[in-house]
Amino acid sequence: MPYPRNADLPAPVGAHLPDHAQDIYRESFNHAYAAHARESRQEAAARRIAWVAVKRSYVKAGENWVRRHP
């Protein structure tokens, strides 16, 4: 199901990602969810795509997600 706000994201996402990374996850998830509407594993595909999008801009350093440096 698409997420209208960051507050609606799954607890592990909301609790661990910074606000900007949550925006990236939510927007990517919603776009991928719509793009894969006819697939049986629609939600799983959207989750994978959203995490890939987050990992383009953020990296996990210990327990925290931090912005990548160019």
N, C-alpha and C positions, 0 to 999 in steps of 0.2 A: 504494500500500500504506500502511496506517496506521502511525503511528510510536508505539511504546510509550513511548519515552523521548526526551528532548531530544538525547541523545547519538546517536540514530539519524537525526536530521534530516539533510537534504542538507548537504554541506560549506559552500556559500555562506550558508546560513541560520545554521548553527551558528557559523560563523566571524565573522559580522558583527553578529548581533543580540544584545542583552543577554539575560540569562537570562529575565527576565519576558516579553520580546517573543518569545522562543523558546517559552515556555509558551503564549502566545496563538496563535502560528502552529501549533503541534502540535495543540492542542485544536480550533482552527477547521478545520484540515486534516482531522483525523480525523472530525469531525462532518460536514463537507461531503462527504468521501469516501463515508461511509455513506449520506448523503442522496441522492447522485447515482449510486447503485450500478447502475442500469439504463442509464446513459448511456454512449455510446461514448467520450466525452472526460471520463470521470469524474475522472481524476487531474489533468488540466489545469484543470478547473473547481474542484477542491479547492484547487489551488495559488493560483489567482486569488482565491478567497474568503479563503484564509488570509492573503494579503498585504493585502487590503482590511482585514481585522480588525486586523492589526499597525498599519497606517497610521492607524487611528482613535486609537491611543494613542501612537504613535511617529512621529517625523519624522527624515529623514536630514539631518544637519548636517555638511556636508563628507563625510568618510569614515565618520562615526559615526552610529548611530541613537540618538536621545535622546527621552526621554519628553516628550510635549506638555504644555504648561501649560494648565490650564482657563481 
